[in-house]
Amino acid sequence: MKIDKERKLFFGYKIDSKLREALANATPGDRHYFEDPDSDFLRICSAGDERWIGKVMKCGITTADVEDVQRNVVSILRRIAPNIRHSPTQVKIFAIADETPEADPLPAGDRPDDDGGPYIV
């Protein structure tokens, strides 16, 4: 067995219907936490039909860093979706597959219809 010291890690939550709705209704000030595909905050990634929101980290982090990342993900999600319970124990860790295009943060049907915003529908 070999160790891959180049592959990035993803710490995140599976997006369910409640979280998807909270993301769609997030304020413009909170959207910068997850809409930028190169964000240092959160990113939305896909795994088959599932969509996940979380933080991408370089590999080889320490166990202390794992706890810090876990708390950071929970903290940002609590800001974006304060009415949803976010347990730190629900954060999952996955290895990122080879670089592929990021998932669309909000599918067209989940975007707010404000006609005046910077979002292209």
C-alpha positions as CSV (number, residue, x, y, z in Angstrom):
1,M,0.0,0.0,0.0
2,K,1.3,3.5,-0.9
3,I,0.5,6.9,0.6
4,D,-0.5,9.6,-1.8
5,K,1.0,12.8,-0.3
6,E,-0.5,15.0,-3.1
7,R,-4.2,14.3,-2.8
8,K,-6.3,17.0,-1.1
9,L,-8.8,16.2,1.6
10,F,-12.4,17.4,1.8
11,F,-14.1,17.9,5.2
12,G,-17.8,18.4,4.8
13,Y,-21.5,17.7,5.2
14,K,-23.9,16.1,2.8
15,I,-26.4,18.7,1.5
16,D,-29.9,17.6,2.4
17,S,-33.1,19.4,1.4
18,K,-33.0,21.7,4.5
19,L,-29.4,22.8,3.9
20,R,-30.1,23.2,0.2
21,E,-32.9,25.5,1.0
22,A,-30.8,27.5,3.5
23,L,-28.0,27.9,0.9
24,A,-30.5,29.1,-1.7
25,N,-31.9,31.7,0.7
26,A,-28.5,32.8,2.1
27,T,-27.9,36.5,2.2
28,P,-25.5,38.0,-0.4
29,G,-23.1,38.7,2.4
30,D,-23.0,35.0,3.4
31,R,-22.9,33.6,-0.2
32,H,-19.2,34.5,-0.5
33,Y,-18.5,31.7,2.0
34,F,-19.5,29.0,-0.5
35,E,-20.1,30.3,-4.0
36,D,-16.5,30.8,-5.1
37,P,-15.1,27.5,-6.4
38,D,-11.6,28.6,-5.2
39,S,-12.8,29.8,-1.8
40,D,-10.7,29.4,1.3
41,F,-14.0,29.0,3.2
42,L,-16.3,26.4,1.9
43,R,-16.8,24.7,-1.5
44,I,-19.6,22.6,-2.9
45,C,-18.5,19.3,-4.4
46,S,-20.2,16.3,-6.0
47,A,-20.0,12.6,-5.3
48,G,-22.2,10.9,-7.8
49,D,-25.7,12.3,-7.3
50,E,-24.8,13.6,-3.8
51,R,-23.7,17.2,-3.2
52,W,-21.5,18.1,-0.2
53,I,-20.4,21.4,1.3
54,G,-17.2,21.7,3.1
55,K,-13.6,22.8,3.2
56,V,-10.7,21.5,1.0
57,M,-7.4,21.1,2.7
58,K,-4.0,19.9,1.5
59,C,-3.0,16.5,2.7
60,G,-0.7,15.6,5.6
61,I,-2.5,17.8,8.2
62,T,-2.1,17.0,11.9
63,T,-4.8,15.6,14.1
64,A,-5.0,18.9,15.9
65,D,-5.6,20.6,12.5
66,V,-8.4,18.1,11.8
67,E,-10.3,19.3,14.9
68,D,-9.7,22.9,13.9
69,V,-11.0,22.3,10.4
70,Q,-14.1,20.5,11.8
71,R,-14.9,23.4,14.1
72,N,-14.3,25.9,11.2
73,V,-16.7,24.1,8.9
74,V,-19.4,23.9,11.6
75,S,-18.9,27.6,12.5
76,I,-19.4,28.8,8.9
77,L,-22.4,26.5,8.3
78,R,-24.0,27.9,11.5
79,R,-23.6,31.4,10.1
80,I,-25.0,30.5,6.7
81,A,-27.8,28.3,8.0
82,P,-28.5,29.2,11.7
83,N,-31.8,27.3,11.9
84,I,-30.2,23.9,11.0
85,R,-28.5,21.8,13.6
86,H,-24.8,21.2,12.6
87,S,-23.1,18.6,14.7
88,P,-19.3,18.4,14.5
89,T,-19.6,14.6,14.5
90,Q,-21.4,14.7,11.2
91,V,-18.4,16.1,9.3
92,K,-17.0,13.5,7.0
93,I,-13.5,13.4,5.5
94,F,-12.9,12.3,1.9
95,A,-9.9,12.3,-0.5
96,I,-10.5,14.6,-3.4
97,A,-10.5,12.8,-6.8
98,D,-8.4,14.2,-9.6
99,E,-9.2,17.8,-10.4
100,T,-12.5,18.0,-12.1
101,P,-14.9,20.9,-12.5
102,E,-16.6,21.9,-9.3
103,A,-20.3,21.3,-8.7
104,D,-22.6,24.2,-9.6
105,P,-23.2,25.8,-6.2
106,L,-26.9,26.2,-6.7
107,P,-28.7,24.5,-9.6
108,A,-31.0,26.9,-11.5
109,G,-34.1,25.6,-9.8
110,D,-32.7,26.4,-6.3
111,R,-31.5,30.0,-7.0
112,P,-33.6,32.9,-5.8
113,D,-35.5,34.8,-8.5
114,D,-34.4,38.3,-7.8
115,D,-33.8,39.5,-11.4
116,G,-31.5,42.2,-10.0
117,G,-28.7,40.1,-8.6
118,P,-25.4,39.1,-10.1
119,Y,-26.6,35.5,-10.6
120,I,-27.1,34.2,-14.1
121,V,-30.1,31.8,-14.2
